[in-house]
Amino acid sequence: MIKVITTTFCMLSMLAVSPVWAAKQDYKCFITSSTKGDEVVFYRWNTKDDIKLKAGGLIGKQRADRKGKKYFIKDVQECVALGQDFVSEKAQAVDKKTLR
C-alpha cells in the first residue's frame, strides 16, 4: 500500500512541474526569395502567436535549397493556415504546384 501511495505521489508531482505545452498549428506562406522567386514555404507556430508578426519576422531570414545553396526571403506576401486557401490567385497557382 505504501508503494502505491508513493508511486502516485511521485507521478502527481511530475505532472505538477512539467511545462505546459502550447498548441501548435501548421501554416503556409507565399514568399519571394532572392534567387528562387515566388514559392510556398511551410512553418509550425504556436496558435497564440500573432501570425502577422511571425510572417514579418521571416523577411531577411536565410533558407537553403535541397542542394544546400543558401538564399534569403525578400518578401512575405501572405501566410494562412495549412488547410486554408491563399487569397491571391498567383499564390494559389504556386501552391497547387508545391509538394507537401
C-alpha positions as CSV (number, residue, x, y, z in Angstrom):
1,M,0.0,0.0,0.0
2,I,2.9,2.4,0.8
3,K,4.4,1.7,-2.6
4,V,1.1,2.6,-4.4
5,I,0.8,5.9,-2.4
6,T,4.5,6.7,-3.1
7,T,4.2,6.0,-6.8
8,T,1.0,8.0,-7.1
9,F,2.6,10.9,-5.2
10,C,5.7,10.8,-7.5
11,M,3.6,10.8,-10.6
12,L,1.4,13.7,-9.5
13,S,4.5,15.7,-8.5
14,M,6.0,15.1,-12.0
15,L,2.8,16.4,-13.6
16,A,2.8,19.5,-11.5
17,V,6.3,20.5,-12.6
18,S,6.1,19.5,-16.2
19,P,5.8,22.5,-18.6
20,V,2.5,23.4,-20.3
21,W,2.9,22.8,-24.0
22,A,1.3,25.4,-26.2
23,A,-0.9,24.2,-29.1
24,K,0.8,24.5,-32.4
25,Q,-0.6,24.8,-35.9
26,D,0.9,24.4,-39.4
27,Y,1.0,27.5,-41.7
28,K,2.0,28.1,-45.3
29,C,3.4,31.3,-46.5
30,F,3.7,32.7,-50.0
31,I,7.2,34.4,-50.2
32,T,9.5,36.0,-52.7
33,S,13.1,34.9,-52.3
34,S,16.4,36.3,-53.5
35,T,17.2,33.6,-56.1
36,K,14.2,31.3,-56.4
37,G,11.5,33.9,-56.9
38,D,7.9,33.1,-55.7
39,E,7.4,30.0,-53.6
40,V,5.3,28.5,-50.9
41,V,7.1,27.5,-47.6
42,F,5.7,25.8,-44.5
43,Y,6.1,26.7,-40.8
44,R,4.7,25.4,-37.5
45,W,3.9,28.2,-35.0
46,N,2.1,28.4,-31.7
47,T,-1.6,29.2,-32.1
48,K,-1.4,32.0,-29.6
49,D,1.3,33.8,-31.6
50,D,0.4,36.7,-33.9
51,I,0.8,35.4,-37.4
52,K,1.4,38.8,-38.9
53,L,4.3,39.4,-36.6
54,K,5.7,35.9,-37.3
55,A,5.3,36.5,-41.1
56,G,7.0,39.9,-40.9
57,G,9.9,38.3,-39.0
58,L,10.6,36.0,-41.9
59,I,11.9,38.8,-44.1
60,G,15.6,38.6,-44.4
61,K,15.8,35.0,-43.0
62,Q,18.2,32.7,-44.6
63,R,17.0,29.4,-46.2
64,A,18.7,26.6,-48.0
65,D,17.5,24.6,-51.0
66,R,17.9,20.8,-51.4
67,K,21.5,21.2,-52.7
68,G,22.5,23.4,-49.7
69,K,22.6,26.6,-51.6
70,K,21.6,29.5,-49.3
71,Y,19.2,32.3,-50.2
72,F,17.2,34.9,-48.4
73,I,13.5,35.7,-48.1
74,K,12.9,39.1,-49.6
75,D,9.2,39.5,-49.1
76,V,6.3,37.6,-47.4
77,Q,3.1,38.2,-49.3
78,E,0.7,36.1,-47.4
79,C,0.5,33.5,-44.6
80,V,-2.5,31.3,-44.0
81,A,-3.3,28.1,-42.0
82,L,-2.3,25.0,-43.9
83,G,-5.9,23.9,-44.6
84,Q,-6.9,27.4,-46.0
85,D,-6.5,28.8,-49.5
86,F,-4.5,31.8,-50.3
87,V,-6.4,35.0,-51.3
88,S,-4.0,35.8,-54.2
89,E,-4.6,33.8,-57.4
90,K,-0.8,33.8,-58.1
91,A,-0.2,32.3,-54.6
92,Q,-2.9,29.7,-55.3
93,A,-1.3,28.7,-58.6
94,V,2.1,28.2,-56.9
95,D,0.5,26.4,-54.0
96,K,-1.0,23.8,-56.4
97,K,2.5,23.0,-57.8
98,T,4.1,22.8,-54.4
99,L,4.8,19.3,-53.0
100,R,3.7,18.6,-49.4
